[in-house]
Amino acid sequence: ARGDGFPAFLFLSITNACNLRCQGCWVTPSQPPQHLDLDLAHRLIAAGKAHGSFFYGILGGEPLLHPGLFDLIAAHPDCYFQVFTNGTLISSTVAARLRRLGNVTPLVSIEGLETVSDVRRGGREVFAATLAGLAHCREARLITGVACSVCQSNLADLATEAFARRLVDLGVHYLWYYLYRPVGPRPCPELALEREQILQLRRFMVDLRTRVPLL
C-alpha cells in the first residue's frame, strides 16, 4: 500500500492514431488505428490502484483521438491523469470537458517555433494550432504543462528564458524539457544532441528554476 517496489506513476499508451507525423516518434500509425480496449485499460488502472498507484500518464499517438478517453478518466475520480497531447485538438469544448472532469492535466508538446515545429511534426501551422489549444486550456482554468523534446533544430529556440516566460504569459504552470531520442519509423539521428549540449541544457534548467515562475 506504500508503493514499495511498485511505480508511483504508470503510463498507458492508448492509441497509435495521430493527426501529425513527428520526427523520432516511437509510434507506428496503422489503418485502421489501434486503440487500447477500454475494459483492459480499466483493469490495468484497477490493478495499479490495488498496489497504491493513483497517477497515470496517458500517451498515444494522440490520446484525444481515442473515443473512450473521457470515459476512462471519468471512471476513476480517485486517480489523477496527465494527457500527453500535441494540443492541436484542444478546442474550447474539449478544454471545458477536461475542466469538468477535474482530475486531469494536459501536457502539451511543443517541438519548435513556427518553422521548426512544422518540420519536426510533419504538419502545417502546427505551432499556431498548439498555441490555440493552450489558450483554450487557460480559458478553462486547467492546470497545464508544456513538454519539449529538445534536439539540434530547436535547442536555440526552446531552451531560453524568453520562451519560458512566454509560456508563463500563456498560462502554463509547468515545463518539461527532455532529450530527443531517435526512434520509430522516422528516427532522424542527426537531431540528437551532443554530450556538451546535454550538459548545457541541464545547466540552463537548473538556473531557470530559480528565476521563472514555472514548475
Backbone hydrogen bonds, N-H to C=O, Kabsch-Sander energy under -0.5 kcal/mol:
donor,donor_aa,acceptor,acceptor_aa,energy
6,F,3,G,-2.1
10,L,55,F,-2.3
12,L,57,G,-3.0
14,I,12,L,-0.8
14,I,59,L,-2.6
16,N,34,Q,-1.7
21,R,121,R,-2.1
23,Q,120,R,-2.8
24,G,186,R,-3.4
25,C,22,C,-1.3
35,H,33,P,-0.6
36,L,14,I,-3.4
41,A,37,D,-2.4
42,H,38,L,-2.8
43,R,39,D,-2.0
44,L,40,L,-2.5
45,I,41,A,-2.3
46,A,42,H,-2.7
47,A,43,R,-2.4
48,G,44,L,-2.1
49,K,45,I,-2.8
50,A,46,A,-1.9
51,H,47,A,-0.7
51,H,48,G,-1.1
52,G,49,K,-1.9
53,S,48,G,-2.4
54,F,52,G,-0.6
55,F,8,A,-0.8
56,Y,80,Y,-2.6
57,G,10,L,-3.0
58,I,82,Q,-3.2
59,L,12,L,-3.3
59,L,57,G,-0.6
60,G,61,G,-0.8
61,G,17,A,-0.6
62,E,17,A,-3.4
65,L,62,E,-2.3
66,H,63,P,-2.1
69,L,66,H,-1.7
72,L,68,G,-2.3
73,I,69,L,-2.1
74,A,70,F,-2.5
75,A,71,D,-1.6
76,H,73,I,-1.4
79,C,76,H,-2.0
80,Y,54,F,-2.6
81,F,103,N,-2.6
82,Q,56,Y,-2.7
83,V,81,F,-0.5
83,V,105,T,-2.1
84,F,58,I,-2.5
84,F,82,Q,-0.7
85,T,83,V,-0.7
85,T,107,L,-2.5
90,I,87,G,-1.4
91,S,89,L,-1.5
95,A,91,S,-2.6
96,A,92,S,-2.2
97,R,93,T,-2.0
98,L,94,V,-2.3
99,R,95,A,-2.2
100,R,96,A,-2.1
101,L,97,R,-1.9
102,G,98,L,-2.0
105,T,81,F,-2.6
107,L,83,V,-3.1
108,V,106,P,-0.7
108,V,145,G,-2.8
109,S,85,T,-2.6
109,S,107,L,-0.5
110,I,147,A,-2.6
117,S,113,L,-2.9
118,D,114,E,-1.2
119,V,115,T,-1.5
120,R,116,V,-3.1
121,R,117,S,-2.2
122,G,118,D,-1.3
123,G,118,D,-1.2
129,A,125,E,-1.7
130,T,126,V,-2.5
131,L,127,F,-2.4
132,A,128,A,-1.9
133,G,129,A,-1.8
134,L,130,T,-2.2
135,A,131,L,-2.1
136,H,132,A,-1.9
137,C,133,G,-1.8
138,R,134,L,-2.3
139,E,135,A,-2.4
140,A,136,H,-1.8
141,R,138,R,-1.3
142,L,137,C,-2.4
144,T,142,L,-0.7
145,G,106,P,-2.5
146,V,174,Y,-2.0
147,A,108,V,-2.1
148,C,176,W,-2.6
150,V,148,C,-1.0
150,V,178,Y,-2.9
152,Q,191,L,-2.4
154,N,151,C,-0.9
155,L,151,C,-1.7
157,D,154,N,-0.5
158,L,154,N,-2.8
159,A,155,L,-2.0
160,T,158,L,-1.6
164,A,160,T,-1.9
165,R,161,E,-2.7
166,R,162,A,-1.8
167,L,163,F,-1.9
168,V,164,A,-1.8
169,D,165,R,-2.1
170,L,166,R,-1.2
171,G,168,V,-1.7
172,V,167,L,-2.4
173,H,144,T,-3.0
174,Y,144,T,-1.2
176,W,146,V,-3.0
178,Y,148,C,-2.4
180,Y,150,V,-2.3
183,V,181,R,-1.1
191,L,188,C,-2.1
192,A,189,P,-1.6
198,I,194,E,-2.0
199,L,195,R,-1.9
200,Q,196,E,-2.3
201,L,197,Q,-2.5
202,R,198,I,-2.2
203,R,199,L,-2.4
204,F,200,Q,-2.2
205,M,201,L,-2.5
206,V,202,R,-2.3
207,D,203,R,-2.1
208,L,204,F,-2.8
209,R,205,M,-1.9
210,T,207,D,-1.1
211,R,208,L,-1.8
212,V,208,L,-1.9
214,L,212,V,-2.6
215,L,173,H,-2.5
